Amino acid sequence: GGHCFLKCKYVKACWRAMNFEDTRLNLCSLSDAKQVADCILSQKEEKKLMIIGLLWSWWDARNKANVGEQLRSTDEVLWKACLANMHTETEPGRDAAPVSRGPERRWDPPPGGVWKINIDGAFCEANKKGA
């Protein structure tokens, strides 16, 4: 995951465009995924949500490119990252406008002591290969 989310030249451009290059370099220096996750989750709330939005947006863009779609531009990746966090930016004393497409879904960290890890994988029984 280190290369995909922190070291790939395309994702580096996204981190730099968000002015999070110092955070990216700090994350690169860590030795395992738990340390990276702990570091991200220890950030101030706004920055933490922006980093999580960036990682999600980049993962989505990368997956779409892997199936043949054109790779999104840095601006498009950042726009989606910001869009993912718009629900947290409401004026004090005002509720967010209701969404007519169903209940609002947003990421919440799991309770303490619980890790949630999402992976994509495939296995072909015929040739005993997977990825």
N, CA, C and O atoms as CSV, one atom per row, in Angstrom:
chain,resi,resn,atom,element,x,y,z
A,1,GLY,N,N,0.784,-1.203,0.000
A,1,GLY,CA,C,0.000,0.000,0.000
A,1,GLY,C,C,0.828,1.270,0.000
A,1,GLY,O,O,0.359,2.324,-0.431
A,2,GLY,N,N,2.071,1.174,0.486
A,2,GLY,CA,C,2.906,2.369,0.561
A,2,GLY,C,C,3.129,3.012,-0.792
A,2,GLY,O,O,3.041,4.232,-0.928
A,3,HIS,N,N,3.416,2.193,-1.794
A,3,HIS,CA,C,3.633,2.754,-3.123
A,3,HIS,C,C,2.350,3.371,-3.662
A,3,HIS,O,O,2.351,4.511,-4.126
A,4,CYS,N,N,1.267,2.624,-3.600
A,4,CYS,CA,C,-0.006,3.087,-4.173
A,4,CYS,C,C,-0.484,4.401,-3.558
A,4,CYS,O,O,-0.902,5.308,-4.277
A,5,PHE,N,N,-0.423,4.504,-2.238
A,5,PHE,CA,C,-1.013,5.651,-1.560
A,5,PHE,C,C,-0.031,6.777,-1.232
A,5,PHE,O,O,-0.454,7.892,-0.928
A,6,LEU,N,N,1.275,6.496,-1.289
A,6,LEU,CA,C,2.237,7.501,-0.838
A,6,LEU,C,C,3.369,7.791,-1.816
A,6,LEU,O,O,3.901,8.901,-1.815
A,7,LYS,N,N,3.753,6.830,-2.649
A,7,LYS,CA,C,4.981,6.987,-3.428
A,7,LYS,C,C,4.780,7.047,-4.934
A,7,LYS,O,O,5.679,7.495,-5.645
A,8,CYS,N,N,3.651,6.618,-5.438
A,8,CYS,CA,C,3.365,6.675,-6.873
A,8,CYS,C,C,3.416,8.142,-7.322
A,8,CYS,O,O,2.938,9.025,-6.609
A,9,LYS,N,N,4.001,8.404,-8.510
A,9,LYS,CA,C,4.159,9.801,-8.949
A,9,LYS,C,C,2.819,10.516,-9.084
A,9,LYS,O,O,2.753,11.728,-8.881
A,10,TYR,N,N,1.757,9.803,-9.420
A,10,TYR,CA,C,0.442,10.439,-9.568
A,10,TYR,C,C,-0.140,10.827,-8.206
A,10,TYR,O,O,-0.695,11.915,-8.048
A,11,VAL,N,N,-0.010,9.933,-7.231
A,11,VAL,CA,C,-0.564,10.253,-5.910
A,11,VAL,C,C,0.288,11.306,-5.205
A,11,VAL,O,O,-0.236,12.089,-4.413
A,12,LYS,N,N,1.604,11.337,-5.481
A,12,LYS,CA,C,2.450,12.395,-4.906
A,12,LYS,C,C,1.940,13.772,-5.325
A,12,LYS,O,O,1.912,14.709,-4.528
A,13,ALA,N,N,1.539,13.875,-6.590
A,13,ALA,CA,C,1.021,15.160,-7.083
A,13,ALA,C,C,-0.238,15.563,-6.321
A,13,ALA,O,O,-0.455,16.748,-6.067
A,14,CYS,N,N,-1.059,14.599,-5.960
A,14,CYS,CA,C,-2.284,14.898,-5.200
A,14,CYS,C,C,-1.947,15.381,-3.793
A,14,CYS,O,O,-2.512,16.367,-3.321
A,15,TRP,N,N,-1.024,14.684,-3.121
A,15,TRP,CA,C,-0.612,15.105,-1.774
A,15,TRP,C,C,-0.046,16.525,-1.809
A,15,TRP,O,O,-0.342,17.349,-0.943
A,16,ARG,N,N,0.777,16.795,-2.833
A,16,ARG,CA,C,1.386,18.128,-2.945
A,16,ARG,C,C,0.337,19.196,-3.211
A,16,ARG,O,O,0.406,20.289,-2.648
A,17,ALA,N,N,-0.627,18.891,-4.058
A,17,ALA,CA,C,-1.681,19.855,-4.383
A,17,ALA,C,C,-2.530,20.180,-3.162
A,17,ALA,O,O,-3.091,21.273,-3.078
A,18,MET,N,N,-2.636,19.254,-2.218
A,18,MET,CA,C,-3.386,19.507,-0.982
A,18,MET,C,C,-2.511,20.162,0.087
A,18,MET,O,O,-2.977,20.430,1.194
A,19,ASN,N,N,-1.239,20.421,-0.245
A,19,ASN,CA,C,-0.275,20.976,0.712
A,19,ASN,C,C,-0.049,20.039,1.907
A,19,ASN,O,O,0.122,20.485,3.042
A,20,PHE,N,N,-0.051,18.745,1.624
A,20,PHE,CA,C,0.184,17.732,2.652
A,20,PHE,C,C,1.474,16.959,2.394
A,20,PHE,O,O,1.618,15.824,2.849
A,21,GLU,N,N,2.417,17.569,1.661
A,21,GLU,CA,C,3.665,16.873,1.347
A,21,GLU,C,C,4.426,16.488,2.612
A,21,GLU,O,O,5.002,15.401,2.676
A,22,ASP,N,N,4.437,17.362,3.619
A,22,ASP,CA,C,5.143,17.044,4.865
A,22,ASP,C,C,4.522,15.831,5.544
A,22,ASP,O,O,5.237,14.991,6.091
A,23,THR,N,N,3.203,15.736,5.513
A,23,THR,CA,C,2.512,14.579,6.104
A,23,THR,C,C,2.827,13.321,5.306
A,23,THR,O,O,3.071,12.265,5.889
A,24,ARG,N,N,2.825,13.419,3.977
A,24,ARG,CA,C,3.129,12.267,3.128
A,24,ARG,C,C,4.531,11.741,3.436
A,24,ARG,O,O,4.730,10.534,3.578
A,25,LEU,N,N,5.494,12.647,3.538
A,25,LEU,CA,C,6.866,12.229,3.837
A,25,LEU,C,C,6.957,11.569,5.204
A,25,LEU,O,O,7.673,10.582,5.376
A,26,ASN,N,N,6.235,12.111,6.174
A,26,ASN,CA,C,6.202,11.513,7.506
A,26,ASN,C,C,5.612,10.105,7.441
A,26,ASN,O,O,6.146,9.182,8.055
A,27,LEU,N,N,4.522,9.937,6.705
A,27,LEU,CA,C,3.897,8.619,6.577
A,27,LEU,C,C,4.836,7.638,5.877
A,27,LEU,O,O,4.873,6.458,6.228
A,28,CYS,N,N,5.595,8.117,4.889
A,28,CYS,CA,C,6.558,7.261,4.168
A,28,CYS,C,C,7.639,6.729,5.105
A,28,CYS,O,O,8.182,5.649,4.874
A,29,SER,N,N,7.950,7.469,6.142
A,29,SER,CA,C,9.022,7.064,7.049
A,29,SER,C,C,8.575,6.004,8.055
A,29,SER,O,O,9.410,5.423,8.748
A,30,LEU,N,N,7.281,5.748,8.144
A,30,LEU,CA,C,6.778,4.783,9.120
A,30,LEU,C,C,6.955,3.360,8.591
A,30,LEU,O,O,7.028,3.143,7.382
A,31,SER,N,N,7.022,2.396,9.509
A,31,SER,CA,C,7.418,1.046,9.108
A,31,SER,C,C,6.275,0.071,8.856
A,31,SER,O,O,6.507,-0.992,8.281
A,32,ASP,N,N,5.065,0.389,9.260
A,32,ASP,CA,C,3.973,-0.542,8.989
A,32,ASP,C,C,2.632,0.183,8.895
A,32,ASP,O,O,2.513,1.357,9.247
A,33,ALA,N,N,1.636,-0.540,8.416
A,33,ALA,CA,C,0.318,0.040,8.160
A,33,ALA,C,C,-0.346,0.549,9.434
A,33,ALA,O,O,-1.049,1.559,9.400
A,34,LYS,N,N,-0.134,-0.130,10.550
A,34,LYS,CA,C,-0.742,0.321,11.813
A,34,LYS,C,C,-0.200,1.690,12.206
A,34,LYS,O,O,-0.959,2.557,12.640
A,35,GLN,N,N,1.109,1.892,12.056
A,35,GLN,CA,C,1.699,3.189,12.372
A,35,GLN,C,C,1.140,4.269,11.448
A,35,GLN,O,O,0.861,5.384,11.890
A,36,VAL,N,N,0.978,3.940,10.173
A,36,VAL,CA,C,0.425,4.904,9.219
A,36,VAL,C,C,-1.003,5.274,9.624
A,36,VAL,O,O,-1.357,6.452,9.671
A,37,ALA,N,N,-1.815,4.261,9.914
A,37,ALA,CA,C,-3.200,4.524,10.318
A,37,ALA,C,C,-3.255,5.340,11.603
A,37,ALA,O,O,-4.030,6.291,11.701
A,38,ASP,N,N,-2.436,4.975,12.589
A,38,ASP,CA,C,-2.411,5.722,13.852
A,38,ASP,C,C,-2.013,7.175,13.622
A,38,ASP,O,O,-2.583,8.082,14.229
A,39,CYS,N,N,-1.032,7.396,12.743
A,39,CYS,CA,C,-0.585,8.760,12.446
A,39,CYS,C,C,-1.702,9.565,11.792
A,39,CYS,O,O,-1.941,10.714,12.164
A,40,ILE,N,N,-2.382,8.969,10.824
A,40,ILE,CA,C,-3.490,9.668,10.154
A,40,ILE,C,C,-4.594,9.989,11.147
A,40,ILE,O,O,-5.104,11.109,11.175
A,41,LEU,N,N,-4.963,9.006,11.965
A,41,LEU,CA,C,-6.064,9.193,12.914
A,41,LEU,C,C,-5.709,10.148,14.049
A,41,LEU,O,O,-6.601,10.624,14.752
A,42,SER,N,N,-4.425,10.436,14.240
A,42,SER,CA,C,-4.024,11.369,15.295
A,42,SER,C,C,-4.027,12.826,14.819
A,42,SER,O,O,-3.811,13.735,15.621
A,43,GLN,N,N,-4.267,13.055,13.536
A,43,GLN,CA,C,-4.290,14.418,12.994
A,43,GLN,C,C,-5.525,15.166,13.511
A,43,GLN,O,O,-6.483,14.551,13.980
A,44,LYS,N,N,-5.488,16.483,13.419
A,44,LYS,CA,C,-6.672,17.279,13.746
A,44,LYS,C,C,-7.805,16.841,12.839
A,44,LYS,O,O,-7.567,16.392,11.718
A,45,GLU,N,N,-9.031,16.968,13.314
A,45,GLU,CA,C,-10.206,16.407,12.644
A,45,GLU,C,C,-10.297,16.797,11.166
A,45,GLU,O,O,-10.487,15.928,10.315
A,46,GLU,N,N,-10.168,18.070,10.853
A,46,GLU,CA,C,-10.316,18.522,9.469
A,46,GLU,C,C,-9.247,17.905,8.564
A,46,GLU,O,O,-9.549,17.441,7.464
A,47,LYS,N,N,-8.012,17.903,9.030
A,47,LYS,CA,C,-6.921,17.340,8.232
A,47,LYS,C,C,-7.092,15.827,8.098
A,47,LYS,O,O,-6.881,15.268,7.021
A,48,LYS,N,N,-7.471,15.171,9.184
A,48,LYS,CA,C,-7.692,13.731,9.158
A,48,LYS,C,C,-8.741,13.369,8.111
A,48,LYS,O,O,-8.540,12.443,7.325
A,49,LEU,N,N,-9.851,14.087,8.097
A,49,LEU,CA,C,-10.908,13.799,7.128
A,49,LEU,C,C,-10.471,14.084,5.701
A,49,LEU,O,O,-10.867,13.373,4.778
A,50,MET,N,N,-9.655,15.123,5.511
A,50,MET,CA,C,-9.155,15.414,4.167
A,50,MET,C,C,-8.201,14.323,3.687
A,50,MET,O,O,-8.235,13.947,2.516
A,51,ILE,N,N,-7.361,13.816,4.568
A,51,ILE,CA,C,-6.450,12.733,4.196
A,51,ILE,C,C,-7.240,11.473,3.854
A,51,ILE,O,O,-6.960,10.818,2.850
A,52,ILE,N,N,-8.209,11.136,4.669
A,52,ILE,CA,C,-9.033,9.958,4.407
A,52,ILE,C,C,-9.786,10.135,3.086
A,52,ILE,O,O,-9.894,9.197,2.296
A,53,GLY,N,N,-10.309,11.348,2.851
A,53,GLY,CA,C,-10.983,11.625,1.580
A,53,GLY,C,C,-10.037,11.485,0.398
A,53,GLY,O,O,-10.417,10.953,-0.645
A,54,LEU,N,N,-8.802,11.962,0.558
A,54,LEU,CA,C,-7.808,11.838,-0.509
A,54,LEU,C,C,-7.500,10.371,-0.785
A,54,LEU,O,O,-7.471,9.953,-1.942
A,55,LEU,N,N,-7.272,9.591,0.259
A,55,LEU,CA,C,-6.966,8.177,0.068
A,55,LEU,C,C,-8.118,7.448,-0.618
A,55,LEU,O,O,-7.897,6.628,-1.508
A,56,TRP,N,N,-9.339,7.748,-0.203
A,56,TRP,CA,C,-10.507,7.123,-0.840
A,56,TRP,C,C,-10.623,7.545,-2.303
A,56,TRP,O,O,-10.825,6.704,-3.179
A,57,SER,N,N,-10.497,8.831,-2.565
A,57,SER,CA,C,-10.636,9.339,-3.924
A,57,SER,C,C,-9.559,8.769,-4.836
A,57,SER,O,O,-9.839,8.397,-5.976
A,58,TRP,N,N,-8.326,8.698,-4.337
A,58,TRP,CA,C,-7.236,8.125,-5.132
A,58,TRP,C,C,-7.484,6.644,-5.405
A,58,TRP,O,O,-7.274,6.180,-6.525
A,59,TRP,N,N,-7.931,5.893,-4.386
A,59,TRP,CA,C,-8.223,4.463,-4.553
A,59,TRP,C,C,-9.296,4.268,-5.625
A,59,TRP,O,O,-9.177,3.386,-6.475
A,60,ASP,N,N,-10.328,5.081,-5.581
A,60,ASP,CA,C,-11.411,5.010,-6.562
A,60,ASP,C,C,-10.881,5.317,-7.967
A,60,ASP,O,O,-11.194,4.600,-8.918
A,61,ALA,N,N,-10.084,6.376,-8.097
A,61,ALA,CA,C,-9.529,6.759,-9.406
A,61,ALA,C,C,-8.606,5.671,-9.938
A,61,ALA,O,O,-8.651,5.344,-11.123
A,62,ARG,N,N,-7.785,5.121,-9.087
A,62,ARG,CA,C,-6.840,4.076,-9.485
A,62,ARG,C,C,-7.575,2.817,-9.932
A,62,ARG,O,O,-7.207,2.208,-10.937
A,63,ASN,N,N,-8.614,2.423,-9.191
A,63,ASN,CA,C,-9.380,1.236,-9.573
A,63,ASN,C,C,-10.053,1.423,-10.926
A,63,ASN,O,O,-10.075,0.500,-11.741
A,64,LYS,N,N,-10.598,2.600,-11.170
A,64,LYS,CA,C,-11.245,2.869,-12.465
A,64,LYS,C,C,-10.215,2.844,-13.598
A,64,LYS,O,O,-10.502,2.334,-14.681
A,65,ALA,N,N,-9.024,3.388,-13.359
A,65,ALA,CA,C,-7.964,3.360,-14.374
A,65,ALA,C,C,-7.516,1.919,-14.638
A,65,ALA,O,O,-7.196,1.567,-15.773
A,66,ASN,N,N,-7.492,1.094,-13.601
A,66,ASN,CA,C,-7.075,-0.300,-13.760
A,66,ASN,C,C,-8.033,-1.114,-14.626
A,66,ASN,O,O,-7.637,-2.131,-15.195
A,67,VAL,N,N,-9.289,-0.677,-14.732
A,67,VAL,CA,C,-10.243,-1.400,-15.589
A,67,VAL,C,C,-10.427,-0.711,-16.929
A,67,VAL,O,O,-11.348,-1.044,-17.675
A,68,GLY,N,N,-9.556,0.251,-17.245
A,68,GLY,CA,C,-9.556,0.820,-18.577
A,68,GLY,C,C,-10.057,2.238,-18.720
A,68,GLY,O,O,-9.967,2.809,-19.807
A,69,GLU,N,N,-10.582,2.828,-17.660
A,69,GLU,CA,C,-11.011,4.220,-17.756
A,69,GLU,C,C,-9.783,5.132,-17.717
A,69,GLU,O,O,-8.717,4.737,-17.244
A,70,GLN,N,N,-9.949,6.341,-18.214
A,70,GLN,CA,C,-8.848,7.303,-18.197
A,70,GLN,C,C,-8.549,7.705,-16.751
A,70,GLN,O,O,-9.461,7.911,-15.951
A,71,LEU,N,N,-7.246,7.814,-16.430
A,71,LEU,CA,C,-6.859,8.230,-15.092
A,71,LEU,C,C,-7.339,9.655,-14.843
A,71,LEU,O,O,-7.145,10.535,-15.682
A,72,ARG,N,N,-7.960,9.880,-13.703
A,72,ARG,CA,C,-8.443,11.224,-13.363
A,72,ARG,C,C,-7.272,12.166,-13.152
A,72,ARG,O,O,-6.182,11.759,-12.751
A,73,SER,N,N,-7.523,13.429,-13.433
A,73,SER,CA,C,-6.504,14.449,-13.184
A,73,SER,C,C,-6.382,14.684,-11.676
A,73,SER,O,O,-7.252,14.293,-10.898
A,74,THR,N,N,-5.296,15.324,-11.289
A,74,THR,CA,C,-5.095,15.678,-9.884
A,74,THR,C,C,-6.267,16.500,-9.373
A,74,THR,O,O,-6.757,16.266,-8.268
A,75,ASP,N,N,-6.722,17.471,-10.176
A,75,ASP,CA,C,-7.849,18.314,-9.764
A,75,ASP,C,C,-9.108,17.493,-9.531
A,75,ASP,O,O,-9.855,17.751,-8.587
A,76,GLU,N,N,-9.348,16.504,-10.388
A,76,GLU,CA,C,-10.540,15.664,-10.221
A,76,GLU,C,C,-10.444,14.812,-8.954
A,76,GLU,O,O,-11.435,14.643,-8.243
A,77,VAL,N,N,-9.262,14.279,-8.672
A,77,VAL,CA,C,-9.074,13.481,-7.455
A,77,VAL,C,C,-9.303,14.355,-6.233
A,77,VAL,O,O,-9.971,13.937,-5.287
A,78,LEU,N,N,-8.749,15.572,-6.243
A,78,LEU,CA,C,-8.921,16.473,-5.093
A,78,LEU,C,C,-10.365,16.911,-4.935
A,78,LEU,O,O,-10.863,17.025,-3.815
A,79,TRP,N,N,-11.040,17.157,-6.051
A,79,TRP,CA,C,-12.446,17.567,-5.992
A,79,TRP,C,C,-13.274,16.468,-5.327
A,79,TRP,O,O,-14.109,16.751,-4.468
A,80,LYS,N,N,-13.042,15.217,-5.723
A,80,LYS,CA,C,-13.791,14.112,-5.111
A,80,LYS,C,C,-13.438,13.955,-3.631
A,80,LYS,O,O,-14.299,13.625,-2.815
A,81,ALA,N,N,-12.169,14.192,-3.290
A,81,ALA,CA,C,-11.760,14.113,-1.886
A,81,ALA,C,C,-12.489,15.167,-1.062
A,81,ALA,O,O,-12.968,14.881,0.035
A,82,CYS,N,N,-12.572,16.386,-1.593
A,82,CYS,CA,C,-13.284,17.469,-0.897
A,82,CYS,C,C,-14.774,17.196,-0.836
A,82,CYS,O,O,-15.418,17.458,0.180
A,83,LEU,N,N,-15.321,16.674,-1.913
A,83,LEU,CA,C,-16.746,16.360,-1.973
A,83,LEU,C,C,-17.120,15.331,-0.903
A,83,LEU,O,O,-18.191,15.409,-0.301
A,84,ALA,N,N,-16.232,14.379,-0.677
A,84,ALA,CA,C,-16.486,13.350,0.333
A,84,ALA,C,C,-16.591,13.952,1.731
A,84,ALA,O,O,-17.208,13.359,2.617
A,85,ASN,N,N,-15.995,15.119,1.932
A,85,ASN,CA,C,-15.986,15.747,3.254
A,85,ASN,C,C,-16.954,16.916,3.388
A,85,ASN,O,O,-17.025,17.535,4.450
A,86,MET,N,N,-17.690,17.225,2.348
A,86,MET,CA,C,-18.582,18.400,2.399
A,86,MET,C,C,-19.629,18.302,3.486
A,86,MET,O,O,-20.054,19.329,4.015
A,87,HIS,N,N,-20.062,17.100,3.839
A,87,HIS,CA,C,-21.103,16.951,4.843
A,87,HIS,C,C,-20.668,17.447,6.216
A,87,HIS,O,O,-21.512,17.716,7.072
A,88,THR,N,N,-19.364,17.572,6.435
A,88,THR,CA,C,-18.889,18.022,7.745
A,88,THR,C,C,-18.816,19.539,7.848
A,88,THR,O,O,-18.586,20.073,8.933
A,89,GLU,N,N,-19.007,20.239,6.733
A,89,GLU,CA,C,-18.843,21.683,6.716
A,89,GLU,C,C,-20.191,22.397,6.608
A,89,GLU,O,O,-20.551,22.918,5.553
A,90,THR,N,N,-20.917,22.408,7.707
A,90,THR,CA,C,-22.186,23.128,7.728
A,90,THR,C,C,-22.043,24.327,8.648
A,90,THR,O,O,-21.189,24.347,9.534
A,91,GLU,N,N,-22.878,25.313,8.433
A,91,GLU,CA,C,-22.834,26.501,9.275
A,91,GLU,C,C,-23.307,26.155,10.681
A,91,GLU,O,O,-24.212,25.338,10.846
A,92,PRO,N,N,-22.704,26.769,11.691
A,92,PRO,CA,C,-23.152,26.505,13.063
A,92,PRO,C,C,-24.628,26.852,13.217
A,92,PRO,O,O,-25.097,27.884,12.737
A,93,GLY,N,N,-25.344,25.970,13.895
A,93,GLY,CA,C,-26.759,26.229,14.140
A,93,GLY,C,C,-27.679,25.865,12.983
A,93,GLY,O,O,-28.897,25.992,13.111
A,94,ARG,N,N,-27.137,25.421,11.871
A,94,ARG,CA,C,-27.960,25.031,10.729
A,94,ARG,C,C,-27.724,23.565,10.421
A,94,ARG,O,O,-26.588,23.091,10.434
A,95,ASP,N,N,-28.797,22.858,10.147
A,95,ASP,CA,C,-28.679,21.467,9.740
A,95,ASP,C,C,-28.363,21.424,8.256
A,95,ASP,O,O,-28.730,22.326,7.503
A,96,ALA,N,N,-27.680,20.369,7.848
A,96,ALA,CA,C,-27.395,20.178,6.427
A,96,ALA,C,C,-28.709,19.913,5.695
A,96,ALA,O,O,-29.650,19.364,6.269
A,97,ALA,N,N,-28.761,20.305,4.432
A,97,ALA,CA,C,-29.956,20.047,3.634
A,97,ALA,C,C,-30.174,18.548,3.524
A,97,ALA,O,O,-29.211,17.799,3.358
A,98,PRO,N,N,-31.425,18.092,3.612
A,98,PRO,CA,C,-31.682,16.655,3.512
A,98,PRO,C,C,-31.324,16.131,2.126
A,98,PRO,O,O,-31.479,16.823,1.120
A,99,VAL,N,N,-30.849,14.911,2.100
A,99,VAL,CA,C,-30.490,14.256,0.843
A,99,VAL,C,C,-31.666,13.389,0.430
A,99,VAL,O,O,-32.138,12.564,1.212
A,100,SER,N,N,-32.136,13.571,-0.785
A,100,SER,CA,C,-33.317,12.846,-1.219
A,100,SER,C,C,-33.005,11.445,-1.726
A,100,SER,O,O,-33.924,10.672,-1.995
A,101,ARG,N,N,-31.719,11.101,-1.863
A,101,ARG,CA,C,-31.357,9.799,-2.406
A,101,ARG,C,C,-31.294,8.717,-1.350
A,101,ARG,O,O,-30.889,7.597,-1.662
A,102,GLY,N,N,-31.666,8.992,-0.139
A,102,GLY,CA,C,-31.617,7.985,0.911
A,102,GLY,C,C,-30.827,8.499,2.105
A,102,GLY,O,O,-30.442,9.667,2.150
A,103,PRO,N,N,-30.592,7.627,3.062
A,103,PRO,CA,C,-29.879,8.065,4.267
A,103,PRO,C,C,-28.437,8.436,3.958
A,103,PRO,O,O,-27.798,7.855,3.081
A,104,GLU,N,N,-27.944,9.415,4.698
A,104,GLU,CA,C,-26.549,9.857,4.526
A,104,GLU,C,C,-25.629,8.746,4.983
A,104,GLU,O,O,-25.815,8.157,6.048
A,105,ARG,N,N,-24.636,8.471,4.163
A,105,ARG,CA,C,-23.641,7.473,4.521
A,105,ARG,C,C,-22.297,8.174,4.593
A,105,ARG,O,O,-21.923,8.902,3.674
A,106,ARG,N,N,-21.581,7.963,5.663
A,106,ARG,CA,C,-20.257,8.536,5.791
A,106,ARG,C,C,-19.409,7.595,6.624
A,106,ARG,O,O,-19.917,6.773,7.387
A,107,TRP,N,N,-18.111,7.738,6.458
A,107,TRP,CA,C,-17.183,6.893,7.184
A,107,TRP,C,C,-17.068,7.358,8.611
A,107,TRP,O,O,-16.905,8.550,8.873
A,108,ASP,N,N,-17.153,6.422,9.540
A,108,ASP,CA,C,-16.885,6.681,10.946
A,108,ASP,C,C,-15.815,5.694,11.386
A,108,ASP,O,O,-15.854,4.526,10.999
A,109,PRO,N,N,-14.875,6.142,12.177
A,109,PRO,CA,C,-13.855,5.203,12.631
A,109,PRO,C,C,-14.494,4.109,13.484
A,109,PRO,O,O,-15.465,4.369,14.195
A,110,PRO,N,N,-13.959,2.891,13.423
A,110,PRO,CA,C,-14.512,1.814,14.258
A,110,PRO,C,C,-14.191,2.085,15.724
A,110,PRO,O,O,-13.341,2.920,16.033
A,111,PRO,N,N,-14.875,1.377,16.628
A,111,PRO,CA,C,-14.591,1.570,18.055
A,111,PRO,C,C,-13.159,1.173,18.380
A,111,PRO,O,O,-12.524,0.440,17.622
A,112,GLY,N,N,-12.658,1.655,19.500
A,112,GLY,CA,C,-11.297,1.353,19.918
A,112,GLY,C,C,-11.020,-0.140,19.944
A,112,GLY,O,O,-11.872,-0.933,20.346
A,113,GLY,N,N,-9.834,-0.513,19.517
A,113,GLY,CA,C,-9.446,-1.916,19.520
A,113,GLY,C,C,-9.938,-2.701,18.322
A,113,GLY,O,O,-9.681,-3.901,18.226
A,114,VAL,N,N,-10.645,-2.047,17.401
A,114,VAL,CA,C,-11.175,-2.721,16.222
A,114,VAL,C,C,-10.539,-2.113,14.983
A,114,VAL,O,O,-10.483,-0.891,14.847
A,115,TRP,N,N,-10.058,-2.962,14.076
A,115,TRP,CA,C,-9.494,-2.525,12.791
A,115,TRP,C,C,-10.429,-2.953,11.695
A,115,TRP,O,O,-10.866,-4.104,11.667
A,116,LYS,N,N,-10.745,-2.057,10.794
A,116,LYS,CA,C,-11.542,-2.387,9.622
A,116,LYS,C,C,-10.622,-2.243,8.412
A,116,LYS,O,O,-10.117,-1.158,8.129
A,117,ILE,N,N,-10.415,-3.341,7.713
A,117,ILE,CA,C,-9.518,-3.333,6.560
A,117,ILE,C,C,-10.298,-3.841,5.348
A,117,ILE,O,O,-10.794,-4.968,5.348
A,118,ASN,N,N,-10.398,-3.014,4.333
A,118,ASN,CA,C,-11.062,-3.401,3.095
A,118,ASN,C,C,-10.002,-3.785,2.082
A,118,ASN,O,O,-8.997,-3.091,1.927
A,119,ILE,N,N,-10.230,-4.890,1.396
A,119,ILE,CA,C,-9.297,-5.312,0.360
A,119,ILE,C,C,-10.074,-5.751,-0.865
A,119,ILE,O,O,-11.240,-6.135,-0.772
A,120,ASP,N,N,-9.421,-5.693,-2.004
A,120,ASP,CA,C,-9.955,-6.263,-3.223
A,120,ASP,C,C,-9.080,-7.455,-3.549
A,120,ASP,O,O,-7.855,-7.366,-3.467
A,121,GLY,N,N,-9.680,-8.550,-3.912
A,121,GLY,CA,C,-8.894,-9.729,-4.263
A,121,GLY,C,C,-9.668,-10.617,-5.200
A,121,GLY,O,O,-10.893,-10.540,-5.294
A,122,ALA,N,N,-8.934,-11.463,-5.893
A,122,ALA,CA,C,-9.553,-12.410,-6.818
A,122,ALA,C,C,-8.722,-13.678,-6.827
A,122,ALA,O,O,-7.511,-13.638,-6.608
A,123,PHE,N,N,-9.369,-14.796,-7.078
A,123,PHE,CA,C,-8.677,-16.080,-7.169
A,123,PHE,C,C,-9.333,-16.902,-8.251
A,123,PHE,O,O,-10.556,-17.037,-8.292
A,124,CYS,N,N,-8.498,-17.461,-9.141
A,124,CYS,CA,C,-8.986,-18.323,-10.207
A,124,CYS,C,C,-8.604,-19.757,-9.850
A,124,CYS,O,O,-7.429,-20.122,-9.872
A,125,GLU,N,N,-9.604,-20.556,-9.523
A,125,GLU,CA,C,-9.340,-21.924,-9.092
A,125,GLU,C,C,-8.700,-22.764,-10.191
A,125,GLU,O,O,-7.889,-23.646,-9.909
A,126,ALA,N,N,-9.064,-22.492,-11.449
A,126,ALA,CA,C,-8.552,-23.289,-12.574
A,126,ALA,C,C,-7.032,-23.243,-12.678
A,126,ALA,O,O,-6.397,-24.275,-12.895
A,127,ASN,N,N,-6.443,-22.067,-12.528
A,127,ASN,CA,C,-4.982,-21.974,-12.650
A,127,ASN,C,C,-4.296,-21.685,-11.316
A,127,ASN,O,O,-3.087,-21.461,-11.270
A,128,LYS,N,N,-5.071,-21.691,-10.234
A,128,LYS,CA,C,-4.536,-21.494,-8.872
A,128,LYS,C,C,-3.761,-20.191,-8.722
A,128,LYS,O,O,-2.749,-20.142,-8.023
A,129,LYS,N,N,-4.235,-19.140,-9.375
A,129,LYS,CA,C,-3.581,-17.828,-9.278
A,129,LYS,C,C,-4.538,-16.823,-8.665
A,129,LYS,O,O,-5.753,-16.912,-8.839
A,130,GLY,N,N,-3.977,-15.875,-7.954
A,130,GLY,CA,C,-4.772,-14.827,-7.347
A,130,GLY,C,C,-4.009,-13.526,-7.287
A,130,GLY,O,O,-2.801,-13.474,-7.518
A,131,ALA,N,N,-4.740,-12.482,-6.972
A,131,ALA,CA,C,-4.122,-11.169,-6.844
A,131,ALA,C,C,-4.987,-10.312,-5.945
A,131,ALA,O,O,-4.657,-9.154,-5.693
